[in-house]
């Protein structure tokens, strides 16, 4: 079952990619008491994710925060070291990377895809959502091979 607007995020372990290394957290703790603009990608350093998705949130970070977003978060079924390196290479201090290394968050949301054809196994679909104190306010899931609904520009139109 896929998560929908109005649902509370499922409780699962996640890992923050920080300058001091991986820091364990849970979805309950991380999303508590803040408004989060979350974008999810199939993989860090992959073509569309690196050329368009992450850059849209880096470019629009100030505008998103001006619309009441407390934190901008990128997630993927990658480990915290990869997510941290991706943010260091292409991101910014305005983006928090939340690693879903085992894919538990993507599975619990019902937003996985099979990327085995590309040697990547089960991954997160491309999507974005606005989460307010753990509750989904907006959800934008991309059709396979697309990139429009989950962009920062689209999210800004919704806020």
N, C-alpha and C positions, 0 to 999 in steps of 0.2 A: 504494500500500500504506500503510495507516494504522499509525502507531507503536503499540506495545503494551508492557505491563508487562514489564520486563526488558531492553528495548532501550536502547541508548545513543542520546542525542539526535544528530541529524545535525549536521554542521559547516556553519554558515551565518553570514554577516555579520548583525549586529544593531546597534542604536544605543541607548545609554542616554540617557534624558532626565534631564539634571542641571541644577542651578541655574546652572552655568557654560555651559550649552548642550549640544548633542548631542555625545556621546562614542562613537566607533566601538568595537565589540567583536565578538567572535564567540561563538557558543554554546559552543564548546570552552572558551574562556577564562572566560566568565561563570559557567558552571555547575560549574567545577572546584573540588573540595575543599569543597563546602558543600551543605547540604540546603535546597532551595528549594521553597516553595509557590507554584506558578505558576497564574494564572488568565488565560484568554484570552477576549476579547469581540469581537463583530463590528465594533464601532466605539466610540471614545471619544465621550462626550456623547450617545450614543443612549439611548432611554428606559429599557429594562430594565438596561442596563449602568450607567447613572448612578443610577437609583432603587434598584437592588437589589444588583447584582453587586459593584461597587467598594465600596459601603458595608458589605457583609458582611465584606469583608477588613479594612477600616479598623476596624470594631467588634470583630473577633475577633483582631486582630493580636497582642495580648499573650498570648492563649490559644494561638495557633499557635506562637509563639516558646517558650512554656513547654513545648510538646510536642516541642521539639527542632528546630524550623525556624529556620534561620539568616537567611533572607531571604524576604520576600513580594514577588512580582513580578506586575505586570499587563502584558499584552501585547495588541497589536492591530495590524491592518494600517492603521496611521496613522503619520505622521511624528513625530519626537521632539519637535517644538514643540507639536503637538497633545497628545501624551501628557503632556508636562510641564505644559501648561496645565490639562489634566483633573485631574492629581494636585494641582496647586496649588488648583484650584477645589473639588474634592470629596474629595481623598485625604488623605494624611498623610505625615509623615516616615517612617512605618513601611512605606510601599509604595515599591518601586522600579519605575519604568516603563521597559519595554524595547520600543522601537519596532521593528516589523517592516514598515517603510515600503513595501518592494517585495513583501511577502507571501512572501518566500523561506522563512522559518521555517515558516509555516502549510503551504505547499506541500510542503516536505521532510518534515513530520510526516504528511502525507496528511489534514490537517484543515481543508480550505478549503470554502467554500460560495459559491454564485453569488447575489450580492445585486444583480444588475443591474436587477431589477424596481424597486428602490428608488434607482437611480442610484448605487450604491456599488461596483459591479464585484465582483471576486473578493475575498472577505474570509475571515477566520478563523472557524471554527465556535466556538461557546461551549463551553469545556471547562475543566477544571482538572487539574493533575497535581502529584505530589510527585516531585521529581527529586533524587537523592542522588549527588553527584559525577558528574553527567552521565547517570545511568541512571534510567529511569522506574520508580518504585516503586508509584505509584497513578496511574490515568488515569480521568477521569470526563468523558465526552463527552455533551453534552445532545442530546436529540431536538430536531428543528426546532421552534422556538417555545416551548421549555420552559426553565425555570430552576429546578432543584432539585439535580441531581447535582453541579454545578460550584460550589456555594455554599461559603463558608467553614465554615458549620455542618456540611455533609456531610463536608468534609475533616477537620474536627476529630474526627468519629466514626471516621474511618479511621486516625487517628494514635494 
